[in-house]
Amino acid sequence: MISLTTTAPAVGAAFLASLVEVVEAFTIVLAAGTLRGWRPAIAGTAAGMAALALIVVSLGPVLDQVPLHSLQLVIGVLLLVFGMGWLRKAVLRAAGIIPLHDENAAFAAETATLGGRTAPLRGGFDWLAGIMAFKAVLLEGLEVVFIVIAVGAGRGLLLPAALGALAACIVVLAIGAIVHRPLARVPANTLKFAVGVILCAFGVFWTGEGMGIVWPGADLTILFFGAVFLVLGLATARLVRQPAGVTTR
């Protein structure tokens, strides 16, 4: 039986991680559409989403053939690697060692890249804009697909995790359609910190289950691991925080 203590973190992780990735993809698509035309940007986005759908459909039958413990062990280790990478960057940003992620700066960089390329002939299809949108959707979407599979596979949570990711897509697209600008106010770094904590917690839990460990408290152990990684992340950020006015390259 699926418990709320397992479902809520899975859906939350899928939603928050997808929110970050969709915002980053939206920034690139917005730059391509604004500067080079919406027809190729939308076409590239649609092609990227179709490729992601094909990947998801192809992976489904494969996952069903993998023994549960093996699947949990592999996904648990991957979640730890993935989560620690997110948490490490979030801690370094919180400590001021590396700069905070800025969607306005990212939008300006993409605009400069696209603006420096030759524009298509009048009436022609702008392949550069289409390819940029396709790459953005595919690369950022692959991370979303991985997280959905990682937090949902093996415990009957693929559908809830997928719904969490879909909700994030709808939120970003709805807001983006209204404001027509980079979503710079989305607290991407805070979200990455939270997602890193959740993924690490799931990673430890699933790695242990894959190795045959029976955790005391069952699924509640995920919350304990999440609290541990949260405290360690905040303590590490405070410990290595740069003094005001000091920048590290």
C-alpha positions in Angstrom: 0.0 0.0 0.0 1.3 3.4 -1.0 1.6 5.8 2.0 1.3 9.5 2.1 4.8 9.8 3.6 6.2 8.2 0.4 3.8 9.8 -2.1 4.2 13.4 -0.9 8.0 13.6 -1.1 7.9 11.8 -4.5 5.4 14.3 -6.0 7.1 17.2 -4.3 10.5 16.2 -5.7 9.1 15.7 -9.2 7.3 19.1 -9.0 10.1 21.2 -7.7 12.8 19.6 -9.9 10.6 20.0 -12.9 9.8 23.6 -12.0 13.5 24.4 -12.1 14.2 22.6 -15.4 11.1 23.9 -17.2 12.0 27.5 -16.2 15.5 27.0 -17.7 14.1 25.5 -20.9 11.4 28.2 -21.1 14.1 30.9 -20.9 15.9 29.5 -24.0 12.6 29.0 -25.9 11.5 32.5 -25.0 14.8 33.9 -26.3 14.5 31.9 -29.6 10.9 32.9 -30.1 11.4 36.6 -29.3 14.4 37.1 -31.4 14.1 34.7 -34.3 10.3 33.9 -34.5 7.8 31.8 -32.7 7.1 29.3 -35.5 10.5 27.6 -35.3 10.6 28.0 -31.5 7.3 26.2 -31.1 8.2 23.6 -33.7 11.5 22.9 -31.9 9.6 22.7 -28.6 7.0 20.3 -30.0 9.8 18.1 -31.5 11.6 18.0 -28.1 8.5 17.0 -26.3 7.7 14.3 -28.8 11.2 12.9 -28.4 10.8 12.8 -24.6 7.4 11.1 -24.9 9.1 8.4 -27.1 11.8 7.9 -24.6 9.3 7.5 -21.7 7.2 5.0 -23.7 10.3 3.0 -24.6 11.6 2.9 -21.0 8.3 1.7 -19.4 8.4 -2.0 -20.6 12.1 -2.2 -19.8 11.6 -1.1 -16.2 8.9 -3.7 -15.7 11.5 -6.5 -16.5 14.0 -5.4 -13.9 13.9 -7.1 -10.5 12.6 -4.7 -7.8 15.7 -4.8 -5.5 18.1 -4.3 -8.5 16.0 -1.4 -9.7 16.0 0.2 -6.3 19.7 -0.2 -5.9 20.6 1.3 -9.2 18.1 4.2 -9.0 19.1 4.8 -5.3 22.8 5.2 -6.3 21.9 7.4 -9.3 19.6 9.6 -7.1 22.5 10.0 -4.6 24.9 11.1 -7.4 22.2 13.4 -8.9 21.0 14.8 -5.6 24.5 15.4 -4.2 25.4 17.4 -7.4 22.3 19.6 -7.0 22.9 20.0 -3.2 26.6 20.8 -3.7 25.9 23.6 -6.2 23.1 24.9 -4.0 25.3 25.0 -0.9 28.1 26.8 -2.9 25.6 29.4 -4.1 24.1 29.9 -0.7 27.7 30.4 0.6 28.5 33.0 -2.0 31.3 30.9 -3.5 29.6 30.6 -6.9 27.1 33.2 -8.3 23.4 32.7 -8.0 21.5 31.5 -11.0 19.9 34.4 -12.8 17.3 33.8 -15.5 17.5 37.4 -16.7 21.3 36.9 -17.3 20.6 33.5 -19.0 18.0 35.1 -21.2 20.5 37.9 -22.2 23.2 35.3 -23.0 20.9 33.3 -25.2 19.7 36.4 -26.9 23.2 37.5 -27.6 24.0 34.0 -29.0 21.0 34.0 -31.3 21.4 37.6 -32.3 24.9 37.1 -33.5 23.8 34.5 -36.0 22.7 35.2 -39.5 18.9 35.6 -39.8 17.0 33.4 -42.2 15.6 34.7 -45.5 12.2 36.3 -45.4 9.6 33.5 -45.3 12.2 30.8 -44.6 12.3 28.5 -41.6 14.8 29.5 -38.9 16.5 26.2 -38.2 18.8 27.8 -35.6 15.9 28.8 -33.4 14.2 25.5 -33.9 17.3 23.5 -32.9 17.9 25.8 -29.9 14.4 25.2 -28.6 14.6 21.4 -29.4 17.9 21.1 -27.5 16.6 23.1 -24.5 13.4 21.0 -24.2 15.1 17.7 -24.7 18.1 18.2 -22.4 16.2 19.8 -19.6 13.3 17.4 -20.1 15.6 14.4 -19.8 16.5 15.5 -16.3 12.8 15.7 -15.5 12.2 12.2 -17.0 15.1 10.8 -14.9 13.8 12.3 -11.7 10.2 11.1 -12.4 11.4 7.6 -13.0 13.9 7.7 -10.1 11.3 8.8 -7.5 8.4 6.8 -9.0 9.7 3.5 -10.4 9.6 0.4 -8.2 7.0 1.7 -5.7 4.0 2.4 -7.9 4.6 6.1 -7.9 5.3 6.8 -11.5 1.9 8.3 -12.1 1.9 10.6 -9.1 5.5 11.7 -9.9 4.5 12.3 -13.5 1.5 14.4 -12.5 3.8 16.4 -10.2 6.1 17.1 -13.2 3.1 17.9 -15.4 1.8 20.4 -12.9 5.1 22.2 -12.9 5.0 22.4 -16.7 1.5 23.8 -16.6 2.4 26.4 -13.9 5.5 27.7 -15.8 3.8 27.8 -19.2 0.7 29.5 -17.8 2.8 32.2 -16.1 5.1 32.5 -19.1 2.2 33.0 -21.5 0.9 35.8 -19.3 4.2 37.7 -18.6 6.2 36.9 -21.8 9.4 37.3 -19.9 12.0 35.2 -18.1 10.7 33.9 -14.8 13.5 35.5 -12.8 11.5 35.6 -9.6 11.3 31.9 -9.3 13.6 31.0 -6.4 15.6 28.5 -8.5 18.5 28.2 -6.1 16.2 27.6 -3.1 14.3 25.0 -5.1 17.5 23.3 -6.1 18.6 23.1 -2.5 15.3 21.6 -1.5 15.3 19.1 -4.5 18.9 18.1 -3.7 17.9 17.3 -0.1 14.8 15.3 -1.2 16.8 13.3 -3.9 19.6 12.5 -1.5 17.1 11.3 1.1 15.4 9.1 -1.5 18.8 7.9 -2.7 20.0 6.7 0.7 16.6 5.1 1.4 16.4 3.2 -1.9 20.0 2.2 -1.9 19.5 0.6 1.5 16.3 -1.1 0.4 18.1 -2.4 -2.7 20.7 -3.9 -0.5 18.1 -5.6 1.6 18.2 -3.2 4.6 14.9 -3.0 6.5 14.6 0.6 7.7 13.1 1.3 11.1 9.9 3.3 10.7 9.7 2.1 7.0 8.8 5.1 4.7 9.1 7.6 7.6 12.9 7.1 7.4 12.8 9.2 4.2 11.7 12.2 6.3 14.6 11.6 8.8 17.2 11.4 6.0 15.7 14.6 4.5 16.1 16.4 7.8 19.7 15.1 8.1 20.7 16.3 4.6 18.9 19.7 5.2 20.8 20.3 8.4 24.1 19.2 6.9 23.5 21.4 3.8 22.7 24.5 5.8 25.5 23.9 8.3 28.0 23.5 5.4 26.8 26.6 3.6 27.2 28.6 6.9 30.7 27.1 7.5 32.1 27.9 4.1 30.3 31.2 3.5 32.4 33.9 2.0 32.8 37.2 3.8 30.8 40.1 2.3 32.6 41.6 -0.7 34.7 38.6 -1.3 34.2 36.8 -4.6 35.7 33.5 -5.7 36.3 32.7 -9.3 
